[in-house]
Amino acid sequence: MAYTVDFKSVSTVGLESSPAAEALAGLRANEARYFMNKYKHEFTVVPASESKETLTYVNRILQEERGIVFSAAPLETSCFQVDNIKFAYVFYEDGLALNVMYTVDDPKKRAVGFKLSEGMEVPQELEGKFKFARQKSKLAGTIRGSFFVIKGAYESEN
């Protein structure tokens, strides 16, 4: 069942099984606020069990671009398009939030972003491969983030 993320009243709905549920909920709310402010788009998530296409799409990009396969369980996903940009999000049980930004008409503006919930360790799959910058957020505390540019072409089924 879909859940529209409320960034005014942060909730752990859908993230309860995560040991980082509070921090991950803040990170998810931070993303929701960004999309509302920038695009007037309501950020909606669905349980990972209901979004196999999104997970397949994201996992394919991670595997083919960098050989990354996360061991943490995906809890929720979101997949949508605003303007000419397709976005896919996966929120993992360990506190990691991952997004794919895929500009439809500009192959130079495609990337995968990683955001670590406040207090979480860098996942083993990313350790030593990426440098993480810090960012302050009223909703999520201190976020550490990194990204890589997507070189290949990937069409999503969504």
C-alpha positions, -999 to +999 in steps of 0.1 A: +000+000+000+014+034-010+023+060+017+026+097+010+055+109+031+047+138+055+077+160+060+060+182+086+053+153+110+080+127+105+067+092+108+085+058+109+055+041+090+069+014+068+104+016+084+096+000+118+119-030+112+150-008+107+173-003+137+177+032+123+140+038+118+139+073+133+170+085+114+158+069+082+123+084+086+140+118+089+160+112+057+129+101+039+110+132+051+140+153+039+136+139+004+098+145+005+104+182+015+129+186-014+105+173-040+076+194-027+096+226-026+114+221-059+087+203-081+054+205-061+055+167-062+042+146-033+068+119-024+050+085-022+066+052-012+055+016-015+067-015+003+097-031-015+076-063-017+052-044-040+078-029-062+098-056-079+102-036-111+118-006-093+142-029-074+152-048-106+159-015-123+180-001-095+198-034-088+207-037-125+223-002-126+242-009-094+255-043-106+264-033-142+279+001-133+298-007-102+293-044-093+274-034-061+249-058-045+236-047-011+231-072+016+207-050+036+170-056+029+151-030+009+121-017+029+105+008+005+108+022-029+095+052-049+096+056-087+083+087-105+091+113-132+091+150-128+098+172-158+123+152-179+139+133-149+130+098-138+137+091-101+139+058-084+145+055-046+152+026-024+152+028+014+172+000+031+168-016+065+203-005+076+195+032+071+208+037+036+187+057+011+197+053-025+183+072-055+187+070-092+184+103-111+180+095-148+175+125-171+155+112-201+170+135-228+205+142-214+229+112-208+253+135-191+229+141-162+224+106-148+236+095-114+231+072-084+232+089-050+237+074-016+226+090+016+235+075+050+211+080+079+226+099+109+247+075+130+249+047+105+282+032+094+293+032+058+279-001+043+306-026+036+296-026-001+306+011-003+335+013+021+366+027+006+350+032-028+333+065-022+340+097-003+310+110+017+302+147+022+283+159+052+251+178+050+229+192+078+192+187+077+165+199+103+146+167+095+174+142+092+203+156+113+237+150+097+234+132+064+265+118+047+261+115+009+280+104-022+272+095-058+285+082-091+277+091-126+258+065-147+276+058-179+253+032-195+217+035-208+189+020-187+152+022-194+129+015-165+097-005-169+079+021-148 
